[in-house]
């Protein structure tokens, strides 16, 4: 930025502006169009001349409409001219009125129409008028207001409009030599004035315009002027006599005051002169000097004129240094609004920071230091004011020393700012500065973000500990502590991705902040630390809730399972049962630890007797929680792990009641699985365990299950003979083994009975009835003593003999039935040799539909078939169907599978070869008769095989016809089109299979 360049420049626009029409008397500009009047006529864009003097000219902001008032001996006349016209038109209704001011309707004016405008006259009247370019005259003129109490000429007018709830409101400011009037009335607004200034006798009266607000004065009138102020002329001079300006123009930030032949540029905010503009006046116009200033609001230009020349004053970015002006006045908010770049804003922030630091408002200072340092890391550059003398010519011309802004390379680093807070022992402000500094860093500054975040973490911890060490237990202090804890947790949550995990955990541990350590561990996914903390606190439920969160590794379940099950078995098992991703095998060590820690004897309790609140059954079973989980794995999860089944079996075996153990052993968990076992536990381990725990019924079941029936029965006899009988009945396929087992039971019964001999024999006889005839009296007699009397067994022996007689009679009857059956079979065989069938003369073949009794010559039959005279060989089936031999062969080879068809054709070929012409020897005689006999036997054998292949069943009534149901109508080897052709059937030609070699 060029700080030495001027804001306002003066250029000579027109040297001899009057051009022979006297001198310039007035001027107006709008939208870069300038119009001036002369003392001897008008000049509107090179217009016309006359003998009258131009009193005032007015140009609208768009440069399309112009109004001029001419004063002469004949009175006053007002003219209107459009930019498209060559000559002006007289506004006849204004004849005799001297118009001093015009307020243009800037929001509604168009190129074709002025719309509503307000005119101020020399006699204190305000008129409303509208002119259309196409009408070439005024549409209407009406009087709005007249000054009656103190009649004065209106010297200036300005009009604005604004949208309000009741419609469009018009705002008019009117100036007389002594007063400033404002008018409002109900009458849309895109652009409007925001400032006003009135050149009065004592100073410049100026302020802001707020057309949207309504302020009532003491007399009830509405006022839209705010921030009113008076700039006394004495403030513009250093002790010298104040010279009142003769003309005023206002820009966005400055006043342009015409004082003599110079224009002084005064800043509206600082109320200081920043520049003086000089004009190169000709000798003939130097006497009267610069007459007046006028402005072109649309183009942003200003004009000054004397009697002969027109000067243009242009503006060069007048708002570029306004931030500095506001900054000097310590109006920081306004300075920030006017800053053009980040460097300027940093200067404002820096000034605010230094001011806040000086006033010991350290937190506010930290905020501004962070903003200033954010974009220029790691240093801040200062702008400083210096007072430098201009060149001698400037000292002579301006009579004062100006201020300039020079760039000095002072540097304020991040470290220096932090040291300022450390030196002031303001840890809170330092923490605030670091936090705000983090917000301004980019994601690429990873190293700085991590270091600053770690530093802020330690400052948080230090502040928390200092609050704890203070003795003040007031509510405010407690509230501050709780608020700081929440703030620190929020910081950890926001910075979890940039903080070094190991360093942060070590810091939290060193300061003894266990809760925050657990919180940060959760954020970083270090759930092992969290779970370990909850276990130490005895909060098993919270530990389990942590392990159940999504994303937590199941390995932590296995790691902390021993501690959790010892801490709260019920909640732990409940958690395990809700998870389907756990491997129960890896939980076995935890369950075994729980079982070993249970020193009291326990018994299994039914489900309805469990007390889940105390994790114990009503009668004191402490191991049932493990059993409950194992049963869930076996029954609900269909677990097949032998380790799980063995552990559950071992827990069942240790219970006083063996009913659960027996139910478990009898369950077939693998039933329904293909090629799977019925059980998954180790039977050998189960047997050893049950023998050790003396669960004999369970041992009997295991023996029986492993097909060790003799051992099962032997052990069952020690427990309950009824159990032994049930085990013996389980053997059904091996009759000898079953009898052997019952003999073991019988021997045990005979040997174990106590009482009189006759009672023992009676019980033994009763036992025989329970065997369902498997044992006889003679089978158990060896078990009785040798001196037992036969009379005691008389009834049993007689009953046994009667049974034997019945069996002999039954065997005789079966032998007679078998003899009769054999005779019937022999008779049937004899009858088969005499079986015959009657064929009608006109019987047809089932395939070729020709008569069965056709001659062999019609077929050209091959050799090898039995001779039936002149007729062709044929087959007749019991169902009544008849077929020629050749037709039957052809049909079967077409309809059967490929292998069967090839066999039939091969047998037919062999039969043809063997039954050929008789061979002759070298002398020409026939071969010997022995060879003929051998050939005949071979032919019969082949024919028999062929008959079996083709005539075993009727092709129309047997399996072949059933098989043809699934065959397609069109064979795959046939073409579809050819299969639908209708071919004539020849009465003499029949398709046959050649049997020649």
BAFI-98998 format. One record per residue (C-alpha): residue in three letters; x, y, z. Coordinates in steps of 0.05 Angstrom, whole numbers, plus 5000, padded with zeros to 4 digits. Layout:
<sites>
ALAXYZ ...
</sites>
This chain:
<sites>
UNK500050005000 UNK502650694981 UNK501651085044 UNK504351735014 UNK499251814957 UNK493752324964 UNK486452164973 UNK483652754931 UNK486553014866 UNK484753664828 UNK484653694752 UNK482654274707 UNK476554034669 UNK474854654627 UNK479055284624 UNK474355764587 UNK467655474608 UNK463356084592 UNK465656104519 UNK463656814507 UNK457156794546 UNK459457204604 UNK461856854666 UNK459856204701 UNK454556324753 UNK452355624773 UNK453754884760 UNK450654194772 UNK452953474757 UNK449852784756 UNK452152114729 UNK458452424699 UNK454352964663 UNK456053684681 UNK451654294668 UNK453455004683 UNK449955664674 UNK452856334652 UNK450957054661 UNK448857144588 UNK444956514573 UNK445255754581 UNK450055224559 UNK446854534565 UNK451654064530 UNK453554604481 UNK446654914484 UNK443755604472 UNK445456314494 UNK441056884518 UNK440957564552 UNK438557314619 UNK442657044677 UNK442356314698 UNK440456324772 UNK440855574787 UNK441654924747 UNK439854224774 UNK441553544744 UNK438552894769 UNK443352344793 UNK442251954729 UNK444152534684 UNK437752514643 UNK433653094670 UNK435753814680 UNK432054414711 UNK434655124704 UNK431955784732 UNK433356424694 UNK432657104727 UNK432057744687 UNK428458394680 UNK422158044659 UNK421957614721 UNK423856894734 UNK422656294689 UNK424155564700 UNK426255114642 UNK426454354635 UNK430853994586 UNK431853244573 UNK438452944552 UNK435252744486 UNK432453434470 UNK435853984431 UNK432454564466 UNK429254674534 UNK421854754550 UNK418855274596 UNK415255024658 UNK409555524653 UNK406455364721 UNK412955584755 UNK413156254721 UNK415256794770 UNK418056304821 UNK425556294834 UNK427555564846 UNK433455524893 UNK433554764907 UNK430954114877 UNK430253444913 UNK430352874863 UNK426752214877 UNK432951794869 UNK429551134883 UNK423851204832 UNK426451664778 UNK427251374708 UNK430151614643 UNK423251764616 UNK420252094678 UNK422552494738 UNK416952204780 UNK415452604843 UNK420653154857 UNK420653724908 UNK422554434891 UNK424554964941 UNK423455694922 UNK426356364942 UNK420056564980 UNK419955955028 UNK415255494990 UNK415954754974 UNK412654474911 UNK411653764886 UNK412253664811 UNK413053104759 UNK415353164687 UNK415052624632 UNK419752654573 UNK414252464524 UNK409453004548 UNK414753544543 UNK411453914601 UNK409953844674 UNK404453344692 UNK402453724755 UNK405054214807 UNK402254274877 UNK404254664938 UNK406754224996 UNK409054725049 UNK410155455061 UNK414155825114 UNK409356325143 UNK412256515212 UNK419356625187 UNK419356665112 UNK426256485085 UNK428956215020 UNK430255475015 UNK437655384997 UNK438154624997 UNK433554014991 UNK434653264997 UNK429352714992 UNK429551965009 UNK424351425013 UNK423750805057 UNK418950215063 UNK415050185128 UNK409249755151 UNK404150275129 UNK407050385059 UNK412450825029 UNK414851395073 UNK418152015044 UNK423652385081 UNK425453095061 UNK430853535091 UNK430454275074 UNK435554815092 UNK434655565099 UNK439956065118 UNK437855995191 UNK434455325200 UNK434454585182 UNK427654285170 UNK425653555163 UNK419153295134 UNK416152605132 UNK409952335098 UNK406751685077 UNK407751595006 UNK421350344959 UNK428450454976 UNK434550104951 UNK439950624958 UNK439351235002 UNK443751735038 UNK446651525105 UNK450052185125 UNK448352915120 UNK452053565133 UNK449754285138 UNK454454865131 UNK452255345185 UNK455155975213 UNK458555665273 UNK460655005244 UNK458754395205 UNK452454075232 UNK452553345211 UNK449752665231 UNK447051995207 UNK440451855173 UNK436351255197 UNK430051245155 UNK427750585183 UNK427450835255 UNK422451315284 UNK424651785339 UNK419552255370 UNK421652945393 UNK418753305453 UNK413253625411 UNK411252955382 UNK414553035314 UNK418352455283 UNK425852525271 UNK430352065231 UNK436952405247 UNK441752045293 UNK448752175321 UNK448152925310 UNK454553325321 UNK457254015307 UNK464354095280 UNK466654775304 UNK470955145254 UNK475955295310 UNK477954565313 UNK480654605243 UNK485755145259 UNK491555135308 UNK490455785345 UNK489456195282 UNK483256585268 UNK477956135240 UNK475756275169 UNK468856045152 UNK468155615090 UNK463755865035 UNK461655195006 UNK461154475028 UNK461153784995 UNK460753125031 UNK463852455011 UNK463351795046 UNK468651945099 UNK470552685088 UNK468053395085 UNK470553825028 UNK470554555052 UNK471755135005 UNK475755645044 UNK477956215000 UNK481055904938 UNK482955254973 UNK479154624990 UNK480554335058 UNK479153585065 UNK476853425135 UNK475952715160 UNK468952635188 UNK471152155243 UNK477652465268 UNK475353175251 UNK482353335226 UNK484653635161 UNK488253105121 UNK489353485056 UNK488854165023 UNK487054224950 UNK489554824908 UNK487155074842 UNK491055404786 UNK487056034777 UNK487756504718 UNK489257234729 UNK482457474707 UNK478757024755 UNK483357094814 UNK479457684840 UNK473157304857 UNK476556624864 UNK472955954869 UNK465556074871 UNK462555414896 UNK463054664901 UNK458254154873 UNK458053394875 UNK456152824829 UNK453652284877 UNK452751764822 UNK459751834793 UNK463151984859 UNK466252624833 UNK466553334858 UNK467053984819 UNK469354694835 UNK468555284790 UNK470356014784 UNK467856514733 UNK471756194676 UNK474155494694 UNK471354834717 UNK475554394762 UNK474353654776 UNK476153354843 UNK476952594840 UNK477252104898 UNK482651574904 UNK480051024951 UNK478451495009 UNK476850925057 UNK483650595053 UNK486350905117 UNK479850935156 UNK481750325196 UNK487750705221 UNK483451305239 UNK478750885280 UNK484650515311 UNK487651175334 UNK481051345366 UNK480750645398 UNK474350485362 UNK476549775347 UNK470049495320 UNK469550035268 UNK476949955252 UNK475849215238 UNK469949365192 UNK474349825151 UNK480449365146 UNK482149155075 UNK486648555089 UNK488848075143 UNK495048485160 UNK490849095178 UNK486148675220 UNK492148395257 UNK494349105275 UNK487449235305 UNK487548585343 UNK494548735368 UNK492549425392 UNK486549135427 UNK490948605459 UNK496049105484 UNK490549555511 UNK487148975547 UNK493848725574 UNK495449425601 UNK488749455635 UNK489948755665 UNK484248455626 UNK488647855610 UNK483347375584 UNK481047895533 UNK488248035515 UNK489447295503 UNK483647275455 UNK486247855413 UNK493447605414 UNK491046945387 UNK487147285331 UNK493047715313 UNK497947135313 UNK493346655276 UNK494946835204 UNK502247045211 UNK505246495250 UNK510046535285 UNK510947305285 UNK506747935285 UNK508848555246 UNK507349245275 UNK505049875239 UNK507550485278 UNK506151225270 UNK512051685259 UNK512252425250 UNK516552595190 UNK517453285158 UNK515453365087 UNK519653725037 UNK520654475046 UNK515454634993 UNK510154255033 UNK512054625097 UNK511255285062 UNK504755095027 UNK501154735083 UNK503855115143 UNK503554475184 UNK506953795192 UNK503153185167 UNK503052485196 UNK505151895154 UNK505051155166 UNK511550785159 UNK512750035161 UNK517449825217 UNK519549095221 UNK518148975294 UNK517048235309 UNK512847925364 UNK513547175366 UNK509046645396 UNK514246525450 UNK514347255469 UNK506847275477 UNK506846665522 UNK512546955563 UNK508447585574 UNK502947175607 UNK507946745645 UNK511447365671 UNK504747635694 UNK503146955726 UNK496746915687 UNK495946165674 UNK488646235657 UNK489946755604 UNK495746335577 UNK491145735571 UNK485946155536 UNK491146415488 UNK493545715472 UNK486445465460 UNK484846035413 UNK491545935378 UNK489545225364 UNK483245465329 UNK487345885281 UNK492345335261 UNK491344935198 UNK491044185196 UNK497944145165 UNK501144435228 UNK500743765263 UNK507043845305 UNK505044525332 UNK497844295345 UNK500343695385 UNK505244105426 UNK500344665442 UNK494844175459 UNK499443805507 UNK501444465539 UNK494144665547 UNK492643985578 UNK497944095631 UNK495244795645 UNK488244505654 UNK490943985703 UNK494844515741 UNK488644955748 UNK484344365771 UNK489444175825 UNK490144895848 UNK482644935857 UNK482744285898 UNK488344545942 UNK484645175960 UNK480945156026 UNK475045546000 UNK468945085999 UNK463945615976 UNK458745475924 UNK462145925874 UNK468645565880 UNK465344885873 UNK461545135812 UNK468045385782 UNK471244715794 UNK465544325762 UNK465444805703 UNK472844725693 UNK472243965694 UNK466943995640 UNK471044465599 UNK477244015605 UNK473243395585 UNK470543775525 UNK477643975506 UNK480043255511 UNK474243035468 UNK475843555415 UNK483343425416 UNK483342675422 UNK486042595351 UNK491843085359 UNK494142925430 UNK499742425438 UNK496441835472 UNK502241595516 UNK504242305538 UNK497142505555 UNK495741875595 UNK502241975633 UNK500342695649 UNK493442495674 UNK496541945716 UNK501842395745 UNK496642905767 UNK492242365797 UNK486242515753 UNK483341815749 UNK476542015723 UNK479442425667 UNK484441865653 UNK478641385644 UNK474941895601 UNK480841995555 UNK482041245551 UNK474941165527 UNK476041695474 UNK482241345449 UNK479240655451 UNK483740425508 UNK478240015539 UNK482939575578 UNK484740165622 UNK477340335631 UNK475339635649 UNK481139555696 UNK479140195732 UNK471939965740 UNK474139295767 UNK478539635818 UNK472640055839 UNK468239435844 UNK463539685790 UNK462639045750 UNK456439295714 UNK460039905685 UNK465839465664 UNK461138995629 UNK457539575595 UNK464339815569 UNK466039125542 UNK459239095507 UNK460439725466 UNK461239645391 UNK468439615369 UNK471139335435 UNK475538735421 UNK472938065448 UNK479937925473 UNK478438405530 UNK472537965549 UNK477137375557 UNK482537795592 UNK477938065646 UNK473137475651 UNK476537175714 UNK476137845752 UNK469037995730 UNK466237315746 UNK469337345815 UNK466638055825 UNK459437935801 UNK457937255772 UNK450637395755 UNK451938035716 UNK457937735682 UNK454037125659 UNK448237565636 UNK453137955594 UNK456237325565 UNK449337055547 UNK447637675507 UNK453837595463 UNK454137105405 UNK461237275384 UNK464536985445 UNK468336335444 UNK466135965507 UNK472335545506 UNK476536155521 UNK472136305582 UNK473535625613 UNK479335875656 UNK474836415687 UNK469335905701 UNK474235415730 UNK477035955776 UNK470036115800 UNK468635375813 UNK475135285852 UNK473835895894 UNK467135615917 UNK468935255981 UNK461835076003 UNK458534435979 UNK453134585928 UNK447134245898 UNK443634375833 UNK437234765839 UNK431434815789 UNK430935455751 UNK424835695789 UNK428835665854 UNK434436125831 UNK435236795866 UNK438437235811 UNK439037845855 UNK443937505902 UNK446937075846 UNK445336465890 UNK439835945892 UNK435235995951 UNK438635415985 UNK445735655973 UNK448235405905 UNK453935865884 UNK456135495821 UNK449535515785 UNK451536155747 UNK457035785710 UNK452335205698 UNK447135695672 UNK452035965621 UNK454435275600 UNK447235045591 UNK446035665548 UNK451935485505 UNK449734765497 UNK442334855487 UNK441635555456 UNK448135645419 UNK448734905398 UNK455934905420 UNK459734275400 UNK466234405437 UNK468033775478 UNK471334225530 UNK464834585544 UNK460933935548 UNK466133615593 UNK466134215640 UNK458634215645 UNK458633465658 UNK463833545713 UNK459634075748 UNK453433625743 UNK457433045771 UNK459333445833 UNK452133595851 UNK448533185904 UNK442633065858 UNK444532665797 UNK438132795758 UNK441233365718 UNK447332935703 UNK442832365678 UNK438832835635 UNK445133115605 UNK447932425590 UNK441432195559 UNK440932815514 UNK443032715442 UNK445833395424 UNK448433155357 UNK441832855334 UNK439733105266 UNK446833275243 UNK449432885184 UNK455232425201 UNK455532735271 UNK456032405339 UNK450132375387 UNK454332705442 UNK460533145445 UNK463432995513 UNK468932485524 UNK465631845549 UNK472131585579 UNK472932225619 UNK465632215638 UNK466331495662 UNK472531635704 UNK469232255734 UNK462731895751 UNK466431315782 UNK470531805822 UNK464332185845 UNK460631515855 UNK455031685806 UNK453330955791 UNK447031065751 UNK450931525706 UNK456431005699 UNK451130485679 UNK448630955626 UNK455631085599 UNK457130325597 UNK450730205560 UNK451930785512 UNK458830505495 UNK455829805482 UNK459129515545 UNK452629185564 UNK455528645609 UNK459129175651 UNK452929605651 UNK448629035677 UNK453828815728 UNK454229525756 UNK446729625753 UNK445728995795 UNK449629335850 UNK444929935847 UNK438029685828 UNK435929025795 UNK430429405759 UNK435729835726 UNK439529205705 UNK433128915673 UNK432129565635 UNK439229535610 UNK438428805589 UNK432228975549 UNK436129495509 UNK439728945472 UNK435028725416 UNK439228525357 UNK443828025392 UNK439327495421 UNK445027095452 UNK447827715488 UNK440927895512 UNK439927195540 UNK446727225573 UNK445027885607 UNK438427605633 UNK442126995659 UNK446727465697 UNK440627805727 UNK437427135742 UNK443626885777 UNK443827525818 UNK436527455835 UNK437326725856 UNK443526845896 UNK441127475931 UNK434227225952 UNK433627086026 UNK428126686057 UNK425525966055 UNK427625535998 UNK420525465973 UNK419626225972 UNK426226315934 UNK424025815882 UNK417326155876 UNK420726835864 UNK425426525813 UNK419526225775 UNK416126915776 UNK422527225748 UNK422226755689 UNK415527055670 UNK418727745665 UNK423627505612 UNK417927395562 UNK420026685549 UNK427226845537 UNK429426405596 UNK426825715612 UNK426925345677 UNK432624925652 UNK436825575643 UNK436425765716 UNK436625065748 UNK444325085751 UNK443825685796 UNK440225295850 UNK443724845900 UNK444624105883 UNK440423875942 UNK434224275919 UNK428223795912 UNK425223685843 UNK418323735872 UNK419324475881 UNK420124555806 UNK414624075784 UNK409824615760 UNK415224995723 UNK417924365690 UNK411024145668 UNK409624825639 UNK416224805602 UNK414724115573 UNK407924345549 UNK411224925514 UNK416024455479 UNK410224015455 UNK406824625426 UNK413124815390 UNK413924115361 UNK406724135335 UNK407924795303 UNK414224545269 UNK410423945241 UNK405124395212 UNK410324835179 UNK413724225148 UNK407123985118 UNK405824675090 UNK412624685058 UNK411523995025 UNK404924214995 UNK408124844968 UNK413624464934 UNK408524004899 UNK404724614874 UNK411024914845 UNK412724274808 UNK405824244778 UNK406324964755 UNK412924824721 UNK409924234684 UNK404024654662 UNK408525194634 UNK411424704583 UNK404424594554 UNK402425334551 UNK400025594483 UNK396726204452 UNK391426254398 UNK392826754342 UNK387326984298 UNK388326984224 UNK388027734217 UNK392227884280 UNK396828474268 UNK403928614291 UNK404129144346 UNK409629524310 UNK408829474235 UNK401229354237 UNK401728794185 UNK399028094196 UNK403027654243 UNK402127044197 UNK405927374139 UNK410926964099 UNK418227004115 UNK419727224043 UNK416227884056 UNK421428054109 UNK427727744081 UNK428827434149 UNK435727294174 UNK437726614195 UNK437726354265 UNK430326374284 UNK426125754293 UNK422825514230 UNK415225614228 UNK414225384158 UNK413325944108 UNK411326444162 UNK416026964191 UNK418326864264 UNK414127244316 UNK413127314392 UNK406527274429 UNK405927544501 UNK400827334555 UNK397728024551 UNK395527884479 UNK400528324442 UNK404228004384 UNK410328244347 UNK414628004288 UNK421527824312 UNK424828344268 UNK419828884288 UNK420728734362 UNK428328784356 UNK427829434317 UNK423029734369 UNK427229534429 UNK433729784400 UNK430430454387 UNK427130524455 UNK432030224504 UNK438530514529 UNK444730484486 UNK448029924525 UNK442029454520 UNK441029614446 UNK448229444430 UNK447528784468 UNK441328594429 UNK444628754362 UNK450828374382 UNK446827744400 UNK442927794334 UNK449427854296 UNK452427244331 UNK446126854316 UNK446527034242 UNK453826834238 UNK452926164273 UNK446825964233 UNK449926104165 UNK450725594107 UNK453824924126 UNK461224904112 UNK464224404061 UNK470924054064 UNK476324044009 UNK472923483972 UNK466323873969 UNK462423434017 UNK458623704079 UNK462023734146 UNK461123174197 UNK454723104237 UNK458423244302 UNK459923944280 UNK452624054263 UNK450523834332 UNK455524314364 UNK453124884321 UNK445824744339 UNK447424764413 UNK450925424405 UNK445025704365 UNK440225494419 UNK444425834472 UNK444926494434 UNK437526464416 UNK435826354489 UNK439926974509 UNK436527384454 UNK429627144476 UNK431227354547 UNK433628044523 UNK427728204479 UNK421927784503 UNK422527814579 UNK416528274581 UNK411628604533 UNK414429264508 UNK407429564509 UNK405529334579 UNK412129294616 UNK417229764646 UNK419430004577 UNK412730334564 UNK412930674633 UNK419830924618 UNK417531234552 UNK412931714590 UNK419032144607 UNK421832144537 UNK420632764492 UNK416332714430 UNK422033004389 UNK428732664399 UNK434833094407 UNK438232804347 UNK432432964301 UNK431333644272 UNK424933974294 UNK422634154224 UNK423633454197 UNK420133144256 UNK413533474237 UNK413633234164 UNK408032754143 UNK411232174106 UNK407231654068 UNK407830944095 UNK409930414045 UNK405829774049 UNK411629344028 UNK417829694054 UNK419129674130 UNK425229974164 UNK429729424192 UNK436529384222 UNK441629024179 UNK444928444212 UNK449928284157 UNK457328374172 
</sites>
